[in-house]
Structures are given as structure tokens and as C-alpha cells.
């Protein structure tokens, strides 16, 4: 799980990333990236009720958070990320979520692998 210091928490932070950031799409997630001048790496997760019940939404959030936690030190500094889960994420296992998160980071040019 990501530490609290690395998470986006406030609605206005999420809104700023949605409105000013750039989006990258995969089959499991839509990733929004907003570049800042600060030396920070903040992340947030958003999962609609349309995806599934609360238990499964929390599981998706935990798996995506863990996958991102391992890759976050290797990403570019000064970024705020928001991951929005799509319906396909409900059926995905950890390996697929990890590959998808890595592919999105690479597509955005934030990740070297």
C-alpha cells in the first residue's frame, strides 16, 4: 500500500489532475498525469460503483496501489497520477494489473522499463 504522504486525498487535487492532466488509456485503467514543479510523486485511485461491489473495488485499489508502490521510485519526479479503474479491472489478477500499470507509465514516458 502507498504511504499516506504519497497519496492524493482531496477532491480539488483529483479535479486539478483530471482537468489539467493528460490521459492514457488501457483496457483496465485510465491514467491521468499532471506535471508539477515540486519534487513529489503523488497518486490517487478512483473506482466507480459501476465497476463492482465495495469489496471488489477495494481489492482493485489495493492491488493497483501495491503494483504502483514498487514502481514509484523509478518514475519521474514532479508528477501527480490518478488511476481510474474500468470494468475489466474487476476480473484481473495482480500480474495483469502490474503489467498494465507498468505499460501506462511507460506510455506516458514516466517509467524507464
Secondary structure, DSSP 8 states (H G I E B T S, - for coil): ---GGGB--SHHHHHHHHHHSEEEE-SSEEEEEEE-SSS-EEEEEE--TTT--HHHHHHHHHHHHHHHHHHHTTS-SSEEEEEEE-GGGGG--HHHHHHHHHHHHHHTT----
